[in-house]
């Protein structure tokens, strides 16, 4: 894979990673809104003495846990991107130094097939790429902060749900009646002699 292909692949991974943040934020916001609706409905049902179905908060809880895991994976992936970006920046610095070394040799630059104009052009391109890397690094840091904040918010919400579930105690959903295990066991009939 050449430098251009590697760069395009990196940009795709970076862009995808950065857009995932918005998806996580909207999903968490939607789930928290759903929890709020459920709490409001629960209070209404308490006043009307109708039974509350606890399966919805548990499904939301499970989804929030899944997002928490995805956020942890995102943070790990973000570190990989940062490391790769640091490597790219070092590579660009080396390229810039090499171009400067070849172009400062005066007449030798022409012998190496690089005119002063081309050397200046390449140095400018390397500088632009270094500036782009700096911008990406800033965006990765900002994304990291946003995801950390979202993860802390999610952990607070999950802790509240944990406490609420503990306070309520074990519950069963009325739609899932328990079937005794003995029904599924194959019994051999004892023959009377």
C-alpha positions in Angstrom: 0.0 0.0 0.0 1.4 3.4 -0.9 1.4 6.6 1.2 -1.7 8.0 -0.6 -3.7 4.8 0.0 -2.6 4.6 3.6 -3.6 8.3 4.0 -7.1 7.7 2.5 -7.6 4.6 4.7 -6.6 6.6 7.8 -9.0 9.4 6.8 -11.8 6.9 6.4 -11.2 5.4 9.8 -10.9 8.8 11.4 -14.1 10.1 9.8 -16.1 7.0 10.7 -14.8 7.1 14.3 -15.6 10.8 14.6 -19.2 10.3 13.3 -19.8 7.5 15.7 -19.7 10.0 18.5 -22.8 11.7 17.2 -24.6 8.4 16.9 -23.7 7.5 20.5 -24.8 10.8 21.8 -28.2 10.6 20.0 -28.7 7.0 21.1 -28.0 7.8 24.8 -30.2 10.9 24.6 -33.0 8.9 23.1 -32.7 6.1 25.7 -32.6 8.6 28.6 -35.8 10.2 27.2 -37.4 6.8 27.0 -36.4 6.2 30.6 -38.0 9.5 31.6 -41.2 8.5 29.8 -41.2 5.2 31.6 -40.8 6.9 35.0 -43.7 9.3 34.2 -45.9 6.4 33.2 -44.9 4.5 36.3 -46.0 7.3 38.5 -49.3 7.5 36.6 -49.7 3.8 37.0 -49.0 4.0 40.8 -51.8 6.5 41.1 -54.2 4.2 39.2 -53.0 1.1 41.0 -52.2 -0.8 37.7 -49.2 -3.1 37.7 -46.0 -1.8 36.2 -44.1 -3.9 33.6 -40.4 -3.7 34.5 -39.2 -5.3 31.2 -38.8 -2.0 29.4 -36.3 -0.4 31.8 -34.3 -3.6 31.8 -34.1 -3.6 28.0 -33.0 0.0 28.1 -30.5 -0.9 30.8 -29.1 -3.6 28.6 -28.8 -1.3 25.6 -27.1 1.3 27.8 -24.6 -1.3 28.9 -23.9 -2.3 25.3 -23.3 1.4 24.4 -21.0 1.6 27.4 -18.9 -1.3 26.0 -18.9 0.4 22.6 -17.7 3.6 24.1 -14.8 1.8 25.8 -13.9 0.2 22.4 -14.1 3.6 20.8 -11.7 5.0 23.3 -9.3 2.2 22.6 -9.6 2.7 18.9 -9.0 6.5 19.4 -5.7 5.7 21.1 -4.7 3.6 18.1 -5.6 6.5 15.8 -3.6 8.9 18.0 -0.5 6.5 17.8 -0.9 6.2 14.1 -1.2 10.0 13.7 1.9 10.5 15.8 3.8 8.1 13.5 2.6 9.9 10.5 3.7 13.2 11.9 7.2 11.8 12.6 7.3 10.5 9.0 6.3 13.9 7.6 9.0 15.5 9.7 11.6 13.1 8.3 10.4 13.7 4.8 10.5 17.5 5.3 14.1 17.2 6.7 15.2 15.0 3.8 13.8 17.5 1.3 15.5 20.4 3.1 18.8 18.5 3.2 18.6 17.7 -0.5 17.6 21.2 -1.5 20.2 22.9 0.7 23.0 21.0 -1.1 22.7 23.7 -3.8 23.7 22.2 -7.2 23.2 18.7 -5.8 19.5 19.1 -5.7 19.4 19.3 -9.5 21.6 16.2 -9.7 19.1 14.3 -7.5 16.3 15.3 -10.0 14.8 17.9 -7.7 14.7 21.5 -8.7 14.6 24.3 -6.1 11.0 25.0 -7.2 10.0 21.3 -6.7 11.8 21.2 -3.3 9.9 24.3 -2.2 6.7 22.8 -3.4 7.3 19.5 -1.6 8.3 21.3 1.6 5.0 23.3 1.4 3.0 20.1 0.9 4.8 18.4 3.9 4.1 21.5 6.0 0.4 21.5 5.0 0.1 17.8 5.8 1.7 18.4 9.2 -0.8 21.2 9.9 -3.6 18.8 8.9 -2.2 16.2 11.3 -2.2 18.8 14.1 -5.9 19.6 13.3 -6.8 15.9 13.4 -4.9 15.4 16.6 -7.0 18.3 18.1 -10.2 16.7 16.8 -9.2 13.3 18.3 -8.6 15.0 21.6 -11.9 16.8 21.5 -13.7 13.5 20.5 -11.9 11.7 23.4 -13.2 14.3 25.8 -16.8 14.1 24.4 -16.8 10.3 24.7 -15.3 10.3 28.2 -18.0 12.8 29.3 -20.7 10.7 27.6 -19.3 7.6 29.3 -19.4 9.2 32.7 -23.0 10.4 32.1 -23.9 6.9 31.0 -22.2 5.4 34.1 -24.3 7.8 36.3 -27.5 6.7 34.6 -26.6 3.0 34.9 -25.8 3.5 38.6 -29.2 5.1 39.2 -30.9 2.2 37.4 -28.9 -0.3 39.3 -30.0 1.3 42.6 -33.6 1.4 41.4 -33.6 -2.3 40.4 -32.0 -3.2 43.8 -34.7 -1.2 45.6 -37.5 -2.9 43.7 -36.0 -6.4 44.2 -36.3 -9.3 41.8 -39.3 -9.0 39.5 -40.8 -11.2 36.9 -42.5 -10.1 33.7 -46.1 -11.3 33.6 -45.7 -12.1 29.9 -43.0 -14.7 30.7 -44.6 -17.2 33.1 -42.1 -19.6 34.5 -42.4 -23.2 33.5 -41.1 -25.8 36.0 -37.9 -27.6 35.0 -39.5 -30.9 35.7 -41.7 -30.5 32.6 -38.6 -30.7 30.4 -37.0 -33.6 32.1 -37.6 -37.0 30.6 -38.7 -39.4 33.3 -38.4 -43.1 32.9 -41.3 -45.0 34.2 -40.6 -47.4 37.0 -42.0 -50.8 36.2 -43.7 -52.6 39.0 -42.9 -56.2 39.3 
